[in-house]
Amino acid sequence: MTGNLVHGGAVVSCPHGGRAVSTAAAGTGVRVDGAPVATAADLFTVSGCPHSVGGRPQPCTSVRWLPVGGGDEVRIDGVPVLLDTSAAMCFSAGLVPQGPPVVAPVHQGVSSR
């Protein structure tokens, strides 16, 4: 599996432009250029999503990641790290799927193979 690590320096947004931030990555002991590496155990919340359906606000509020479970992924304390190629979906407060997040790593070249 290849891809760039998702870490505290990565910009993650919902497909509508809202900003997704990890609420748990700050406690991770593994860091890349001083930024904590995100894992599948981290929670991501979305703020500032302008999405609406039929004129009613339906903003993204969370991101759920589905790391590949083939056993060849990089792990921190037994939990898979997140890559920009990891499957994920943004959800509304009512858990309605809203589309995949967009990950734009700040530090290019930090990758997992």
C-alpha positions, 0 to 999 in steps of 0.5 A, a space after each residue: 500500500 502506498 500513500 502519504 501519511 495523514 498527520 497534523 500538518 495535513 489539510 483535510 476537508 469535506 467535499 464541500 470545503 468544510 475543514 476536518 480536524 482530528 480530535 485525538 491525534 494530539 496524544 499520539 506519540 509518533 510525529 512527522 516533522 513535529 506533527 502527530 500522525 493520525 490513526 484509524 482510532 482518531 476522531 475527525 470533526 468537520 466545521 464550516 461545511 456549507 452543504 445544503 439539500 433542498 435549501 435546508 442545511 445538511 453540513 458534514 460534521 464528521 469523517 470516518 476512515 476505513 483503513 485497508 485491513 490486509 495486514 501490510 499497513 503501518 501501525 502505531 500501537 497496533 492501530 493502522 495509520 491513515 494515508 491519503 489513499 485510505 478509504 473515508 466518508 464524510 457524514 452529516 449529524 444524522 449520519 447521512 453519507 456526504 462524500 469522501 474527504 479531500 486530503 492535501 498533505 503539507 509535507 510532500 514526500 512523507 510516505 508509507 510503502 
